[in-house]
Amino acid sequence: MLVEWDWWTVEFGDTHAGAAGALTSGGEPGPVYFDVGSGPNVPSTMHWSAYDGRHRRPRAEALRAVCACGWRGAAEYPLDWDAIGDRPL
């Protein structure tokens, strides 16, 4: 999984690390890839802010808690992109 974890604990390390996961109308989207020209390595991310609808990316409608162990929170928190503004990644 290509998630930049927002938190982790010393006790569990990377086993239980968490982040805000993006949700679209189709569920949890796959990674966003960045076109940086030619080469074998294509950078990607699953950070929620990358799902902003620009450059043919899906637009996140809500967030939910995700854990490295595979757990997903039941609660969904709607995103108000007008309130967030057009901030660069």
N, C-alpha and C positions, 0 to 999 in steps of 0.2 A: 504494500500500500504506500502511496506517495503523499502522505499527509505530514504537514509540519505540525508536530504536536505542540499544543499551547500549554500543557502542563504534564508533569510526571512526578513520581515520588521516588525517593531514595529506596524505600522499602521494596517497591515492585519494579522499579526501573522502566525499561521500554515495554514490559509486559502489560502494564496498565497505564498508558499515557492517553491523554484526552485532547479533544479539539472540538470546535464547532463545525459540524458537517453541513454542506449545502444540500438543499432539496429543491428539485424542479418538479414540474408536473409529471415527469416520468420517473420520479423517485430520486435516488442518489446517483448523480452523474459520475461518469468516469473522469480520469484526469484531463486537465487542460494542458495542451502542448504549445510551446512557444517556438515559432519559426525564427531561427537565428541564422539562417543561411544553410550552406552545405556542411556536411560533416556527419560523423557517426552518432554523436550524442545530441539528443533533442531534449532540452529541459522541459520539465512538467511539474505540475502542482495540483493539489486537491484542496488548497486553502480556499475557504468560502468566498473571499473577495475576488477571486479570479473568475467566478461565475457571474459576470456582470452584464452579459449579453453583447458585449463588443467583440468584434473580429470573429464572428460566427460561433462564439462561445454560448453555451446555454446560460440562461438568466435564472439565478437562484430566487425562489419565491419564499423560502423559509429556511431556518437553521434548526438543527437538533444536535444533542450531545452524541459524540462517537468515542469509542475506546479502542485502543490497539488490539484488545483481545477479541474484538468482533461485536461487542455489545453496542446497541443503538438505543438511545433514549426514546421514550414514547411521545414526549411533549415536543411540539413543533412551535417555533417562534417566527411569525411572519416578518419578512424584511420589507422595510419601507425605503426603497432606493431614492425617492425624492428627499427624504430626511437625511440620508447618508450623504448624498451629493455625488458629484463626479470626481472622486479622488483617484489618483493614480495608484497602481498596485505597488 
